[in-house]
Amino acid sequence: MSASTDTIGDFLTAIRNASQANKATVIVQWSRLREGVARILTEAGYLSGSRKGERDGLPVLEINLKYVAGVPAITSIERVSTPGRRVYAGYTAVPSVIGGMGVSILTTSRGVMTDAEARRQKVGGELLAKVW
């Protein structure tokens, strides 16, 4: 695991690559933000689960990928806000993904949440990713 300026981008890429390669699990370095994103993806039905563990004395996040009839549950997962171009949205301007079929993931002052939850709590934040 190497140092990167875009840890969430690397996290999403690890999930995307493991999913495309039909891997059952992927292990990434743990962070509170990554754990929050994994929790949302699990609740939305894109992952079958995740848990915090330890490897070589470092905290890691073990993510169990979900497949439906051999096809990955994640069709596409893409980064919206990057270190070079941050994208923020108020709760009224949070975009829905494919007419509500997908999920936008935001980080807000109240934690990591989906676009629907941000609208319900009337809180905006940084758009991290779109998943469908």
Residue pairs with C-beta under 8 A, 6 or more apart in sequence:
1 28
1 29
4 10
5 83
6 79
6 82
6 83
7 29
7 31
7 33
7 34
8 33
8 34
8 37
8 79
8 128
8 129
9 79
9 82
10 28
11 28
11 34
11 37
12 37
12 77
12 78
12 79
12 129
14 26
14 28
15 26
15 41
15 47
15 63
15 65
15 74
15 77
16 74
16 77
17 26
18 25
18 26
18 63
18 65
19 65
19 72
19 74
20 72
22 67
22 70
22 72
23 65
24 64
24 65
25 62
25 63
25 64
25 65
26 62
26 63
26 65
27 53
27 55
27 60
27 61
27 62
27 63
28 34
28 60
28 61
28 63
29 58
29 59
29 60
29 61
30 52
30 58
30 59
30 60
30 61
33 107
33 112
34 61
35 50
35 52
35 61
36 107
36 111
36 112
37 105
37 112
37 128
37 129
38 47
38 50
38 61
38 63
39 50
39 112
40 103
40 105
40 112
40 113
40 114
41 47
41 74
41 103
41 105
41 131
42 48
42 49
42 50
43 114
44 103
44 114
44 131
45 66
45 73
46 66
46 73
46 74
46 77
46 103
46 131
47 63
47 64
47 65
47 66
47 73
48 64
48 65
48 66
49 63
49 64
50 61
50 62
50 63
50 64
51 61
51 62
52 59
52 60
52 61
52 62
53 59
53 60
53 61
53 62
54 60
65 72
65 73
65 74
66 72
66 73
66 74
67 73
74 131
74 132
75 132
76 130
76 131
76 132
77 129
77 130
77 131
78 129
78 130
78 131
79 128
79 129
80 87
80 104
80 127
80 128
80 129
80 130
81 87
81 88
81 126
81 127
81 128
86 126
87 126
87 127
88 124
88 125
88 126
88 127
89 95
89 106
89 124
89 125
89 127
90 124
91 118
91 119
91 121
91 122
91 123
91 124
92 119
93 124
94 104
94 106
94 115
94 118
94 119
94 124
94 127
95 104
95 115
95 127
95 130
96 102
96 104
96 115
97 103
97 104
97 115
97 130
97 131
97 132
98 132
100 116
101 132
102 130
102 131
102 132
103 114
103 115
103 116
103 130
103 131
103 132
104 114
104 115
104 127
104 129
104 130
104 131
105 112
105 113
105 114
105 115
105 127
105 128
105 129
105 130
105 131
106 112
106 113
106 114
106 115
106 118
106 124
106 125
106 126
106 127
106 128
107 125
107 126
107 128
108 118
108 121
108 123
108 124
108 125
108 126
109 123
109 125
110 121
110 123
112 128
113 121
113 123
113 125
118 124
118 125
